[in-house]
């Protein structure tokens, strides 16, 4: 049951956007041998941000979340069926056994 709930929480976390920020700063040179010479170096910097937006997944995230919730519901229903079945078994076994009175007893 706990594993199913963790799966549901993971599916719910997929609804939040994922943002990655990258940066690179350094120097470059046309000739590798002149890279360390100050006058031939060219400063270089690149960067960018990548965002994965959950709204463009076409319902896949909702389907995954619903499937996880359905798995939890199925496990809860199976547990409840087990409890009801056990209660019926106890009730059946506790019923008194009706025996006919002995033949020689007076009414």
PEFEN-V149281 format. One record per pair of residues at least 12 apart in sequence whose C-alpha atoms are under 10 Angstrom apart, sorted by sequence separation. I is the first residue (numbers start at 0). J is the second residue. D is the distance in Angstrom with one decimal. If there is no record, write none. Layout:
I/J/D + I/J/D
//
This chain:
27/39/8.5 + 28/40/5.1 + 29/41/8.8 + 26/39/9.8 + 27/40/5.7 + 28/41/6.1 + 26/40/6.1 + 27/41/5.3 + 28/42/8.8 + 25/40/9.8 + 26/41/5.6 + 27/42/6.4 + 28/43/9.7 + 25/41/8.8 + 26/42/4.5 + 27/43/6.5 + 25/42/6.2 + 26/43/5.3 + 27/44/9.9 + 24/42/8.0 + 25/43/5.4 + 26/44/8.1 + 24/43/6.0 + 25/44/6.4 + 23/43/8.1 + 24/44/4.5 + 25/45/9.1 + 23/44/5.6 + 24/45/6.6 + 22/44/7.5 + 23/45/5.3 + 24/46/8.5 + 22/45/5.8 + 23/46/6.2 + 21/45/8.3 + 22/46/4.1 + 23/47/9.4 + 21/46/5.4 + 22/47/6.6 + 20/46/7.6 + 21/47/5.5 + 22/48/8.8 + 20/47/6.0 + 21/48/6.3 + 19/47/8.4 + 20/48/4.5 + 21/49/8.4 + 19/48/5.7 + 20/49/6.5 + 18/48/7.0 + 19/49/5.2 + 20/50/8.8 + 18/49/5.7 + 19/50/6.4 + 17/49/8.1 + 18/50/4.4 + 19/51/8.7 + 17/50/5.6 + 18/51/6.5 + 16/50/6.8 + 17/51/5.1 + 18/52/8.7 + 16/51/5.8 + 17/52/7.0 + 15/51/9.0 + 16/52/5.2 + 17/53/8.4 + 15/52/7.8 + 16/53/6.0 + 14/52/8.4 + 15/53/6.7 + 16/54/8.9 + 13/52/9.7 + 14/53/5.6 + 15/54/9.5 + 13/53/7.1 + 14/54/8.0 + 14/56/9.9 + 14/60/6.9 + 13/60/6.9 + 14/61/8.6 + 12/60/9.7 + 13/61/9.6 + 11/60/8.1 + 10/60/7.0 + 11/61/8.6 + 13/63/9.6 + 14/64/9.6 + 10/61/8.4 + 13/64/9.1 + 10/62/9.4 + 11/63/8.8 + 12/64/9.7 + 10/63/6.3 + 11/64/6.4 + 9/63/9.8 + 10/64/5.3 + 11/65/9.8 + 9/64/8.7 + 10/65/9.0 + 7/63/8.4 + 8/64/8.5 + 10/66/9.4 + 11/67/9.6 + 6/63/9.5 + 7/64/6.1 + 10/67/7.6 + 6/64/8.6 + 7/65/8.5 + 9/67/9.4 + 10/68/9.7 + 7/66/8.5 + 8/67/8.9 + 6/66/9.8 + 7/67/5.1 + 8/68/9.8 + 6/67/6.4 + 7/68/6.4 + 5/67/9.2 + 6/68/9.0 + 7/69/9.7 + 4/67/7.8 + 7/70/9.1 + 3/67/6.7 + 4/68/8.1 + 6/70/9.6 + 7/71/8.5 + 3/68/8.1 + 6/71/9.6 + 3/69/9.6 + 4/70/9.1 + 3/70/6.8 + 4/71/6.9 + 3/71/5.9 + 2/71/9.4 + 3/72/9.7 + 0/70/9.1 + 1/71/9.1 + 0/71/6.8 + 3/74/8.8 + 0/72/9.8 + 0/74/6.9 + 0/75/8.1
//
